[in-house]
Amino acid sequence: MTEQTITQLFSELKQKDFYNKFIKENPDAFLAAGFFVLDLENNYNKYQLDFFIPQLNKIAIAEYPFKEIKIQEDEITEAQILNENPLVDLDDLIDEINKLKIKNDYDKKTNKIIAILKDNFWSLTCMSITFDILKIRINSLTGECEKFEKANLMNFIDIKKKTISSSL
């Protein structure tokens, strides 16, 4: 379970000398996305904040615990400023997912969550020990759920097998 929020993570990063140097060198850079892995079974979390640098058309990432910012090679043409105080924050995700599971009559236990916050939407992939997958999309500013989709990893494997065997 995470008790971190986007604001707390960003505030901690802002205290780092390397971040201040990065902002001084890239004054137009802004927080554009977050990537998070919540491993509920092993109580392990990964946090990453992504910054868009308009003058370079690149993304720079900072992974927790924050030690550096790495500018990525790929070019990105545009990004939206991320609201760092969303209504649905990182520390709300598990509760939000559980409410949606009850509402949609889904009782599988989630053991891992891959969460991407971009364009002020949470794109969540929730996995269970039985290879069930939930794909959820939540507006981080309103809390509205725009998508709740159930799948099983084995379905994807069957499709792949059929495609391979039919091409032989």
C-alpha positions in Angstrom: 0.0 0.0 0.0 1.3 3.4 -0.8 0.9 6.5 1.4 2.8 8.7 -1.1 1.1 11.4 -3.1 2.2 13.1 -6.3 2.6 16.3 -4.3 4.8 14.6 -1.7 7.0 13.0 -4.3 7.4 16.2 -6.4 8.1 18.2 -3.2 10.9 15.8 -2.2 12.3 16.0 -5.7 12.3 19.8 -5.7 14.6 19.8 -2.7 17.4 18.0 -4.6 20.3 20.0 -6.0 20.3 18.0 -9.3 16.6 18.9 -9.9 17.2 22.6 -9.3 20.2 22.4 -11.8 17.9 20.6 -14.3 15.2 23.3 -14.0 17.8 26.1 -14.3 19.1 24.5 -17.5 15.6 23.7 -18.8 13.3 26.5 -17.4 10.4 25.4 -19.6 10.4 21.8 -18.4 7.3 20.7 -16.6 5.8 17.7 -14.8 4.0 15.7 -17.6 3.5 12.2 -16.3 4.0 9.6 -13.6 4.7 5.9 -13.8 4.1 3.7 -10.7 4.3 0.0 -9.9 2.6 -1.1 -6.7 3.4 -4.6 -5.8 0.9 -5.3 -3.0 2.0 -8.9 -2.5 5.7 -8.0 -1.8 5.1 -4.5 -0.4 7.3 -3.0 -3.0 6.6 0.2 -4.9 8.3 2.0 -7.8 7.8 5.7 -8.4 8.9 7.6 -11.5 8.1 11.3 -12.4 8.4 12.4 -16.0 9.2 15.9 -17.2 8.7 17.3 -20.7 11.4 19.6 -22.0 9.7 21.6 -24.8 12.9 23.1 -26.3 14.3 19.6 -26.7 11.1 17.7 -27.4 12.3 15.1 -24.9 11.2 13.5 -21.7 13.4 13.5 -18.6 12.7 10.9 -15.8 13.4 10.9 -12.1 13.1 7.6 -10.3 12.5 7.3 -6.6 14.7 7.4 -4.5 15.6 10.5 -6.4 19.3 10.6 -7.3 19.4 12.0 -10.8 17.3 13.0 -13.8 17.9 11.2 -17.0 17.0 12.8 -20.4 15.6 10.1 -22.7 16.7 9.8 -26.4 13.2 9.5 -28.0 11.6 12.7 -29.2 8.1 13.6 -28.0 6.3 16.4 -29.9 4.0 17.5 -27.1 2.8 16.8 -23.6 0.2 18.3 -21.2 1.1 19.8 -17.8 0.2 17.3 -15.1 -1.9 18.7 -12.2 0.3 17.8 -9.2 -2.7 18.0 -6.8 -5.2 15.5 -8.4 -8.6 14.6 -6.8 -7.6 11.0 -7.2 -4.0 10.7 -6.1 -1.5 7.9 -5.9 -2.5 7.1 -2.3 -6.2 6.9 -3.3 -5.7 4.3 -6.1 -6.2 1.1 -4.0 -9.4 2.4 -2.5 -10.7 3.6 -5.8 -9.9 0.2 -7.5 -11.6 -1.7 -4.6 -14.8 0.5 -5.0 -14.9 -0.1 -8.7 -14.4 -3.9 -8.2 -17.4 -4.0 -5.8 -19.5 -1.9 -8.2 -18.6 -4.2 -11.1 -19.0 -7.4 -9.2 -15.4 -8.4 -9.5 -13.9 -10.3 -6.6 -10.4 -11.3 -7.6 -7.6 -10.0 -5.3 -5.3 -7.5 -6.9 -1.6 -8.2 -6.2 0.1 -5.8 -8.6 -0.9 -2.4 -10.1 0.8 -0.6 -12.9 -0.4 3.0 -12.8 0.4 5.7 -15.4 -0.8 9.2 -14.8 -0.7 11.2 -18.0 -3.0 14.0 -19.4 -4.6 14.0 -16.0 -5.9 10.4 -16.4 -4.9 7.3 -14.5 -4.4 4.3 -16.8 -4.4 1.4 -14.4 -3.5 -2.2 -15.1 -4.3 -4.4 -12.2 -3.2 -8.0 -12.1 -4.2 -10.9 -9.9 -2.4 -14.1 -8.9 -4.8 -16.0 -11.3 -3.6 -14.0 -14.3 -6.8 -11.9 -14.4 -6.2 -8.3 -15.6 -8.3 -5.2 -15.0 -7.8 -2.2 -17.2 -9.2 0.9 -15.6 -9.1 4.5 -16.7 -10.0 7.2 -14.2 -10.1 11.0 -14.6 -7.7 12.2 -11.9 -9.3 15.6 -11.6 -13.0 14.4 -11.3 -12.6 10.8 -10.1 -14.9 9.6 -12.9 -14.2 6.1 -14.1 -14.2 6.0 -17.9 -13.2 2.4 -18.4 -13.4 -0.9 -16.5 -12.4 -3.8 -18.5 -11.8 -7.4 -17.4 -9.4 -9.8 -19.2 -7.3 -12.8 -18.6 -3.7 -13.2 -19.6 -4.3 -16.7 -20.8 -6.7 -15.3 -23.5 -3.8 -13.4 -25.0 -1.6 -16.5 -25.0 -4.3 -18.5 -26.8 -4.5 -15.8 -29.5 -0.8 -15.8 -29.9 -0.7 -19.6 -30.2 -3.5 -19.6 -32.8 -1.7 -16.9 -34.8 1.6 -18.8 -34.8 0.1 -22.2 -35.6 -2.0 -20.7 -38.4 1.0 -19.1 -40.1 2.9 -22.5 -40.2 
